[in-house]
Amino acid sequence: MAEHFGNNGKPVFDKPKVELHVHLDGAIRIETVIDVAKRRGITLPKSTEAEMRDLCTLKEPSTLTEFLGKFEHYMHVIAGDREAIKRIAYEFVETKAKEGVIYVEARYSPHFLANKGVDPLPWGQKEGDITPEDVVRLVNQGFSEGEKAFKTKARSILCCMRDMPNWSMEVVELCKKFSNDGVVAIDLAGDESKNCEACPGHKKAFEKAVTYAVHRTVHAGEVGPPSVVREAVDVLKAERIGHGYHTLEDEALYKRLLKEDMHFEICPVSSSLTGACNPDFKKHPLIRFREDKANYSLNTDDPMIFNSTLNSDYQVALKDMGFTEEEFKRLNINAAKSCFLPAKEKEELVNQLYEAYGMQKSTSF
């Protein structure tokens, strides 16, 4: 992955960071894909690492459809393989540690990583070889071993998929089961045109999440209209919004969420390349969020596909959006305050940032 540094050879924000919106299956190393494919006897569409990287990378502003198509080139190599799933989780923590991230919440669909819903199943795999619960355990193991090795804390957010409402109840039950063992929240991702009226299974799962005291974030307003954001907040009881750019098209809703201190998980480079936002960074909704002192974080989303790192995304915010070190501090403190860790761990994380930034510690969250 390409790194971007300031004039002194250091990252543009060379201080501890918090990341809240990154997909584990969009943050896999190409060399790992190639290695696992060799072990499993899988023929890849390209023969060299450079060619595979080129195939899996979105370089120019495109569409969400083309972006999603990139996963088809490599996910079949990792999905359904126990060793590979644990490995990508461990390597993910190592990567984030190198980027200066001290706490990260990574999201994924346990069903997709287990190969559920893939028809036909590749290479003679049998349904049930690995379960969604197995996936969660393997990711947790990889994260735990990674935390011990690299001192970066990683926690999981389990994704429901909008076009697979029959999975959602199992996802929320897994969130409950592993709530004290690495899983901190539930998410809803996928085609925003599929609302809860069309897919009531998601509504039921998120109602159960509220009952279980499972934290909730929802992909909304990335490409969909403000009504999707409204549904996320009012129907699904989302505590954070994934992306949320199109919230700005409904001024009343936006002002309400500002007042409620809703956290927006912003992914500027991702949104410019998927067609979710104007590719001109100077016109990105993030600038409005910053001007209004909104509660938001800065995130990579799918760094493998965008050939990015958190540092290169910060470089974009600095050079193309006029961000300052003070704003980077503010957004990271907001990320820590809005994370889904238990209260005591959250307080420790926030105070760790205050100390690292040379600021007075906070007494309230």
N, C-alpha and C positions, 0 to 999 in steps of 0.2 A: 504494500500500500504506500502511496505517496505521502511523505511528511512535508509539512510546510512550517518554516521557522522564521523568526524575526532576524534582524540584521546581526544580532550577536550570536546567532547559531542556536538559540534556545526557542522553545515554543512561544508563540505570541502571548500566552498566558501561562507562565511557568509556575503555577500554584496548584494545590489540590482542587480537583473538580468532582462534580456529581453528575451522573447521566441517568436519565429516567426513561428514555424511549429509544431502545435499540433492540432489533429482532435477532435472536441468537442464530436463526437459520439464514440471516442476511449478513452475518459477521464471521463466516467460516473462511479459513485460509485456503487459497487455491492449491497450495502445495499439499495440504491435508486431503483435499478432495482427490488429488492425483495419487497420493499414497494409499488411501483407502480403496480406491478403484483397483489399484494393482493387487492389493491383498485379496480383494473379493473377486478378482477376475472380470471386472466390468470394463468394457471398452468405452472410452470417453469420446465425445464428438470431435475433439481436437487432441493432437498428440503431444504438444509441448505446453509447459506452464505459461509461457507468454501468449500462446494462441488461446488457451483456456481462459486466461485472465481477460483477453480481448473479447472473447465470446460472452463472458459473464458480466461485463462492465457496461454500464450505460454512460456514454461520454457526452452526449448532447441532449438538450431539452427534448423530451419525447412524450410518451403517453403512459398512463398507469398500466395499460394492457401490455405494452412492450416491456415495461419494468417487470411485471409479474412473470412474463415469459422467460426471464433470465433464470428463475429458480428451476425451471425444467431441465436446464443443462447440467445441474449438479446435485439436486436434492435427492434423487434416486440412489445416489452413491452412499449418502449418510443415513437416510431414513431406514429404520428397521434394523440397524446394526448397533448392537450394544456398545462395543468397543469404540466405534466412531462417535456415538452420541456423548459418551463420557469424555472423550478426547476433545471434541469441539468446545465443550463447556469449560474444561481446564484451560485450553489455549485461549479462550475468550477472556478469562480473568488475567492471564499473562499479558495479552494485548492491551487491555484497559489499564493495567498497572503501568505499562510503559508510556501510556498517554497521560499519566498523572491523575487518573481517576481513583478515588479512594472508596467510592460507593457507587454501584451500578445496579439498576433493575433491568434485567433482560427478559424479553417476552418471547413466547413460542406457543405453537399449537401442539399439545402432546399427541394428538391424533395424527397429524401430518408427519411428525417425527417417528411415529410408530408404524407408518404406512397404512393407516386406516383411511378409507375413502379413496385409495389409489386403485384404479381398475383398468387393466388387470394388474395384479401384484407382480412386480418384476422378478425375473430370474428364479421362478419356482418357489418363492417365499409363500408360506402358508399364513392365512389370516390367523392371528393369535400368537405368532412367533414372538412378538414383543407387544406389550400392552401400553396404553397411554400412562398407566401408573408406573410401569417399568421405566418409561422415558423420564418421568418426573424424578424418580429415584436416581437414575443415572446422571441427569443434569445436576441434581443436588450434590451428588458425590463429586462430580467434576468441579463444581463451584467451591465446595468445602476444601478439597485438596488444593485448588488454586489459591484460595484465601490464605491457607497455611503457608504456601510457597511464596506468594507475592504480596501478601499483606493488603490486598484489595478485597473488599467485601462485595459479594454478588448475591442477589436474590432474584427469584423467579416470579414473573407474572404469566399466568396461564391464559391463553387466548381461546375464546369462542370464535367461530367463523360464521359470518352472516348467512352464507349459503348452506350451512350445515347445522340447523337449529337442533337436530336430534342429538348432537354431541354436547350441547351446553349444560345439561344437568349433570352429566358425568364430570365436566370440567369444574363446575362449582363444588361438587363433592370432593374432587381432588384438592381443590383450594382449601377446603375445610380440613381434610385429612392431613395435609402437609403444612398447615398454618403455623406450626411451631417447628417446622423443619425445612426452611428454605423458600417457601412460597408465600408471597406477601399480598397478592391481589389477583383479580380476574380482569380480563379485557375482552372487548368485542372488536373484531377486525374484519375487513373484507368489503364487499360491494355495498356502498352506502345507500343505494337505491332500494335495498331490501330492508324495510323498516320493521318495527316490532308488530305492527298490525298484520303484516304479511307473514312474519315468522314469530309467533307468540312464544315459542320455546325459549327465546333469549330473555324475554320479559320475566318469565317464570324463574329462570336461572338467576337473574339479577335480583329478583325479589328474595330468593333463597339466600343469595350472597349477603343481602342486608340483614336477614335473620341470623345468619352465621357470623356477622360482624367481619365479613371478608371485604377488604378494600376493593374499590371499583374505578377503573379507568376505561374510556371508550374512544375508539377511533371515530372522529366525527368532524365534519367541516373541513376535511382534507380536500376532497373534490366535491363533496356533497353540499347542499345548501344549508343555511342557518337552521332550518327546521330539524335537521339531523342532530345538530348540537342541542337544540331545545329538547328533543326526545331523549338524548343521552342524559341530560341533567334532570329533567322532570319525570321521565318514565323509568329509566335505568338507574337513576340516583348516582350518576357518575360523580366522583370526587375530583377527578382530573379529566382533561380533554386531550386526547391524542391529536395533535396538529391544530385543528380549530380555526384555520385561516379565514374561512368564509363566514365565520361569526361576525366579522366586520361589516357584512352586507346587511345586517339587521342591527341598527344602532341601539335600539331599545334593549335587545338581548345582550349585546356587547356591554352596554353600560351596567346592566343588571349583574353580569358575571364579574365585571370589574369590582363592583360594590361587594359582591360575595367572596371576592378574593379567589376566584376559580383559577386553578393552575392549568396553564397551557403547555403541552409538551411540543416545543417548536423544533422542526427539523428543516432548516433553511436550504441546505444544498439538495437534500432529497426532494423537497417540494418544487424546486426550480427545474429538476431533471425529469420528474414524473409528469409535469404539466399541471400540477396542482395549483401552482402560482405563476405569476409573471416571471419569466427567466431573468429579467433585469432586477438584480438584487436591490437596487436603489428604490424599487417600487414594491418590495416585498412587504407583506403585512407585518412582519416582525418589527419593522421600523415604527409602525403605529403602536404596537404593543410596548416597545421600549419608551416611546415618547409619553405614553399614558402611565408609565410605571406599573404595567400589568405584572401579574405573578406568572412567570414562565421560566422554562429551562431551555438550554441549547443542546441538541441531540443529533446523533448521526443517522438513526433509523436503520439503514442497511448498508454499512460501510463497505462491505465487499463489492456490492453491485455498483456503488458510486465511486469506488477506488479512493475512498476518503478515510480520514481519521478524525477524531474529535479536534485535534490540533489544526488540521486543515480547514475544518468548519469554522473554528475560531478565527483563523486567518481571513476567511471570507467576511465574517462579521466585522472584523477590524478594518480591513482595507476597502470593502465595498459598501459597508453599512454605517461606518463611523462609530463603531463601538469603542469604548474606553475600558481601561483596566477596572475602574470603579464599577462599570456596568457588568463586567464579567464577574466581579465579586458578588454584586447584588443578585445576579441571576443564579449563581451557584448556591448562595445562602437560601434563596427562595426554593431551589430544587431540594436542598436538604430539609427545609421546613415542610415541604410538600411530599416528601418521600413516604413510603408505606411501612417503614420500620416501626416496631413497637416504641412507645413513648420514650423509654429510657435510652434506647439505642439512638433514637432520633436526636434527642438532646445532646448526647455525646458527639454525634456527627456534626451537628450545627456548631457546637462549641469548638470542635476540632478545626472547622473552617475559620471561625472568628480568630482563633489563636494563630493559624497559619497566615491569615490576612492582616494580622496586627491590629485587629479591631476589638472593641469591648464586647465581652460575651453577652449573649442574650439571656433573658430570664423567662421569656414567654414565647410560645409558639402559636 
